[in-house]
Amino acid sequence: MILLKVPYAEKEEAKTLGARWNPTRKCWYVPDGKDTAPFARWIVAGGAPENPDGAAKTPSSRDAHGAKPVIGSKYVELSHACNPFEECAECRPRLIESGWLEAHQAVRSLLAGL
């Protein structure tokens, strides 16, 4: 989803091109998978998250209300497909360095006390 800043006078044109209205965020957007070229003049800065190589970023999860990417403060992108809830010798140093492992253990301790 790419956010748009469409003036009220141009809303019908955006709608005709396929833009959708998000009532929660009170703004127009381009649905995922739709060509963004016709909407270039309305694209909001930061509305299209990108990687350094210019490719569109694929968020790991989305906020249900605003459909914006949600990444927690302890999010760690792993270089291979392992289960972060099980010990992995390759990932452990990265999880320790980021603080993820400590936070995970703290949450497990809290849950164990319930």
N, C-alpha and C positions, 0 to 999 in steps of 0.2 A: 504494500500500500504506500502510495506517495501522496503527501499532503499538498493541497493546492490553495492558493489565495485568489479566489475568484470574486471580483466586484459583483455586487448585486445585479447590476445592469447586464452582466455577461453570464449569469447563472444558467439561463436556458441554453446558451451555446455550449457551455461546459457539459450540461446534462445530455444534450444531443450527441456530443462526442463520446459519452459513456462515463462521465464522472459521476460519482455517488456522493450523497450527503451523509456526514457522520453527525447525528444529532447530539451525541455526548460531547464531542470536541467542537461542535458548531463550525465545521469546515468541510470543504469538498475534498475528495481524494480520488486517485486513480486506482482501481482495483488491481490486485496482483495479477500478473500475466497479460495485462493490457499494454499496448504500445503507448509510450509516454510522449512521443514526438509531438502530437497535436496539442499537448497540454504544456509545452515548454514555457510559454509566457506566464503561466500561473504557478509553476512549481516553486514551493517555499524553500528557502535556503535551509538545508538540514532535513528536508522532507524525503530525500532519497539517500539513506545511509550508503556509503561506498567504502570499499576497501582501498588501500593505497594504489592498487593497480587499476582502479577505476571501475571495477566490476561491482555490481550491486551486492550488498551484504545480506546474508541470510541469518536473521536473528534466531536464537535458540528457542525463545518463547515470546509470547506477545501478551500485553495487557489487554484483558477482555473489554475494558471500557473504551480505551482510545486506540487500540490496535497498535500501540507503539512498542518497540523492542524493550524487553525487560531483562537486564542482566544484573545479578546481585553483586555486592561489593566483594565477595569471595569467589566469583566466577573464575574458573581456570580452563582455558581451552587446551585439551590434551592432544598430543601429536598422533596418537593412535587410538583405536577403538577398544578401550578397556573399561571395566566397571570401576568407577572411582570409589565405590563403597566397599571394595575388596582390595586387599594389599596388592600393589603392583610395584615391583622393584624399579621399573623404568619411570613411573610417575611419582613415586614417593618424594624424591628430592624437590620436584617442582611444587608439589602440594604443601610441603613443609615451608618452602621459601615464600610462598604466597600467603600463608596463614590459613589456608583452607583446612588443612588437617587438624590444626588446633581448634578451629571453630567447629568442625564436624565432631570432634571428640567432646567438646563442651556441650553441644546439643545432645549427644548420646547420653552423657552423664545426667543432664537435666531430665531427659525422658525416662531414664532408668529409675529415677527417684519418684516417679509418679505412681 
